[in-house]
Amino acid sequence: MQTLNTLSTPEEKLGGLCKKYAELLEEHRNAQKQMRALQKKQTQLIQEKDHLRNEHSKAILARSKLESLCRELQRHNRTLKEDGVQRARLEEEKRKEVTSHFQVTLNDIQAQMEQHNERNANLRQENMELADKLKKLIEQYELREEHIDKVFKQKDLQQQLVDAKLHQAQGLLKDSEDRHQKEKDFVTPERGSGVPEDV
């Protein structure tokens, strides 16, 4: 209004209003472009967040499967150990019975026991190696899960930042629309006072 009061003729005032309207319109368009860009970025972040959530769910499922396999391996180890002890006991009883009746077959029975012991030792060694591998895999999945959690938190922070910027852009857009409406309301009475309508 102060600027308009410095102008002398209605034509100059109308020209000033048109110029101000053009500036506000450009500002309004820029605000809309910024809002669209922020909305696009927000959509991308939401998609990335959903992707990371899926990856996190897959990692949890894989960890659950590994834990189940580990428990199964432990049960298998206990079964093998018990089976080995029972087999050794049965072989010992058999050896004593055969020794008492058939001294000739003592060497064969001892060889058979050695084979079983060697087989059990090999199985125990293989089970220990499998347990070590499973432990390493579980550690890797735990590290991966920690990394995904960190990335997930970072994406949440980025989402909050984009939401804040979007809120700010929407506020600027509303302010621009309010100023535009005020300018428009101001121009309407001027036309009734003799200012030409066609510019």
C-alpha positions as CSV (number, residue, x, y, z in Angstrom):
1,M,0.0,0.0,0.0
2,Q,2.9,2.4,0.8
3,T,4.4,1.6,-2.6
4,L,1.0,2.2,-4.4
5,N,0.5,5.5,-2.5
6,T,3.8,6.8,-4.0
7,L,2.4,6.3,-7.5
8,S,0.4,9.1,-9.0
9,T,-1.8,7.7,-11.7
10,P,-4.2,4.8,-11.6
11,E,-2.3,3.3,-14.6
12,E,0.9,3.2,-12.6
13,K,-0.9,1.7,-9.6
14,L,-2.4,-1.0,-11.8
15,G,1.0,-1.6,-13.4
16,G,2.6,-1.9,-9.9
17,L,-0.1,-4.4,-8.9
18,C,0.4,-6.4,-12.0
19,K,4.1,-6.5,-11.3
20,K,3.5,-7.6,-7.7
21,Y,1.0,-10.2,-8.9
22,A,3.6,-11.6,-11.4
23,E,6.2,-11.8,-8.6
24,L,3.7,-13.6,-6.3
25,L,2.7,-15.9,-9.1
26,E,6.4,-16.8,-9.8
27,E,6.9,-17.4,-6.1
28,H,3.8,-19.5,-6.0
29,R,5.1,-21.6,-8.9
30,N,8.5,-22.1,-7.3
31,A,6.9,-23.1,-4.1
32,Q,4.8,-25.7,-6.0
33,K,7.9,-27.0,-7.7
34,Q,9.7,-27.4,-4.4
35,M,6.7,-29.1,-2.9
36,R,6.5,-31.6,-5.8
37,A,10.2,-32.3,-5.5
38,L,9.9,-32.9,-1.8
39,Q,6.9,-35.1,-2.3
40,K,8.8,-37.2,-4.8
41,K,11.7,-37.5,-2.5
42,Q,9.3,-38.5,0.3
43,T,7.8,-41.2,-1.9
44,Q,11.3,-42.5,-2.6
45,L,12.3,-42.6,1.0
46,I,9.1,-44.4,1.9
47,Q,9.9,-47.0,-0.8
48,E,13.4,-47.4,0.6
49,K,12.1,-47.7,4.1
50,D,9.7,-50.4,3.0
51,H,12.5,-52.2,1.2
52,L,14.7,-52.0,4.3
53,R,11.8,-53.3,6.4
54,N,11.5,-56.3,4.1
55,E,15.2,-56.9,4.2
56,H,15.1,-56.7,8.0
57,S,12.2,-59.2,8.1
58,K,14.2,-61.6,5.8
59,A,17.2,-61.3,8.0
60,I,15.1,-62.1,11.1
61,L,13.6,-65.1,9.3
62,A,17.0,-66.3,8.2
63,R,18.3,-65.9,11.7
64,S,15.4,-67.9,13.0
65,K,16.1,-70.7,10.5
66,L,19.8,-70.7,11.5
67,E,18.9,-70.9,15.2
68,S,16.5,-73.8,14.3
69,L,19.3,-75.5,12.4
70,C,21.7,-75.0,15.3
71,R,19.3,-76.5,17.7
72,E,18.8,-79.4,15.4
73,L,22.5,-79.9,15.1
74,Q,22.8,-79.9,18.9
75,R,20.2,-82.5,19.1
76,H,21.9,-84.5,16.4
77,N,25.2,-84.2,18.3
78,R,23.6,-85.4,21.5
79,T,22.0,-88.3,19.7
80,L,25.4,-89.3,18.1
81,K,27.1,-89.0,21.4
82,E,24.5,-91.2,23.2
83,D,24.5,-93.6,20.3
84,G,28.3,-93.8,20.4
85,V,28.3,-94.4,24.1
86,Q,25.6,-97.1,23.9
87,R,27.3,-98.7,20.9
88,A,30.6,-98.8,22.7
89,R,28.9,-100.3,25.8
90,L,27.2,-102.9,23.6
91,E,30.5,-103.7,21.8
92,E,32.3,-104.0,25.1
93,E,29.6,-106.5,26.4
94,K,29.8,-108.3,23.1
95,R,33.6,-108.5,23.3
96,K,33.5,-109.9,26.8
97,E,30.9,-112.5,25.8
98,V,32.8,-113.5,22.6
99,T,36.1,-113.5,24.5
100,S,34.7,-115.8,27.0
101,H,33.4,-118.2,24.4
102,F,35.4,-117.5,21.2
103,Q,38.9,-116.2,22.0
104,V,39.7,-116.6,18.3
105,T,37.5,-113.7,17.2
106,L,39.0,-111.2,19.7
107,N,41.1,-109.4,17.2
108,D,38.2,-108.9,14.8
109,I,36.0,-107.4,17.5
110,Q,38.8,-105.0,18.6
111,A,39.3,-103.9,15.0
112,Q,35.5,-103.2,14.6
113,M,35.5,-101.1,17.8
114,E,38.4,-99.1,16.5
115,Q,36.5,-98.4,13.3
116,H,33.5,-97.2,15.2
117,N,35.6,-95.0,17.4
118,E,37.3,-93.5,14.4
119,R,33.9,-93.0,12.7
120,N,32.6,-91.3,15.8
121,A,35.7,-89.1,16.0
122,N,35.2,-88.0,12.4
123,L,31.6,-87.3,13.0
124,R,32.4,-85.2,16.0
125,Q,35.0,-83.3,14.1
126,E,32.5,-82.6,11.2
127,N,29.9,-81.5,13.7
128,M,32.4,-79.1,15.4
129,E,33.3,-77.7,12.0
130,L,29.6,-77.3,11.1
131,A,28.9,-75.6,14.5
132,D,31.8,-73.1,13.8
133,K,30.4,-72.3,10.4
134,L,26.9,-71.8,11.8
135,K,28.3,-69.6,14.5
136,K,30.1,-67.4,11.9
137,L,26.9,-67.2,9.8
138,I,24.9,-66.1,12.8
139,E,27.5,-63.5,13.6
140,Q,27.4,-62.2,10.0
141,Y,23.6,-62.0,10.1
142,E,23.8,-60.2,13.5
143,L,26.2,-57.6,11.9
144,R,24.0,-57.3,8.9
145,E,21.0,-56.8,11.2
146,E,22.8,-54.0,13.1
147,H,23.7,-52.4,9.8
148,I,20.1,-52.5,8.6
149,D,19.0,-51.0,11.9
150,K,21.4,-48.1,11.5
151,V,20.3,-47.5,7.9
152,F,16.7,-47.7,9.0
153,K,17.3,-45.1,11.7
154,Q,19.1,-42.9,9.1
155,K,16.2,-43.2,6.7
156,D,13.8,-42.3,9.5
157,L,15.8,-39.1,10.2
158,Q,15.8,-38.3,6.5
159,Q,12.0,-38.9,6.4
160,Q,11.6,-36.5,9.3
161,L,13.7,-33.9,7.5
162,V,11.7,-34.2,4.3
163,D,8.4,-34.0,6.3
164,A,9.7,-30.8,7.9
165,K,10.7,-29.3,4.6
166,L,7.4,-30.3,3.1
167,H,5.6,-28.7,6.0
168,Q,7.6,-25.6,5.5
169,A,7.0,-25.6,1.7
170,Q,3.3,-26.0,2.3
171,G,3.4,-23.1,4.8
172,L,5.2,-20.9,2.2
173,L,2.6,-21.9,-0.4
174,K,-0.2,-21.0,1.9
175,D,1.4,-17.7,2.7
176,S,1.8,-17.0,-1.0
177,E,-1.8,-17.9,-1.7
178,D,-2.9,-15.7,1.1
179,R,-0.9,-12.8,-0.2
180,H,-2.2,-13.5,-3.7
181,Q,-5.8,-13.4,-2.4
182,K,-5.2,-10.2,-0.5
183,E,-3.7,-8.6,-3.6
184,K,-6.6,-9.9,-5.6
185,D,-9.1,-8.5,-3.1
186,F,-7.3,-5.2,-3.2
187,V,-7.4,-5.0,-7.0
188,T,-11.2,-5.6,-7.2
189,P,-12.2,-2.3,-5.5
190,E,-9.7,-0.4,-7.7
191,R,-11.5,-1.5,-10.9
192,G,-14.8,0.0,-9.6
193,S,-13.1,3.4,-9.2
194,G,-12.4,4.0,-12.9
195,V,-9.3,1.9,-13.5
196,P,-9.4,0.1,-16.9
197,E,-10.2,-3.6,-16.6
198,D,-8.3,-4.7,-19.7
199,V,-4.5,-4.7,-19.1
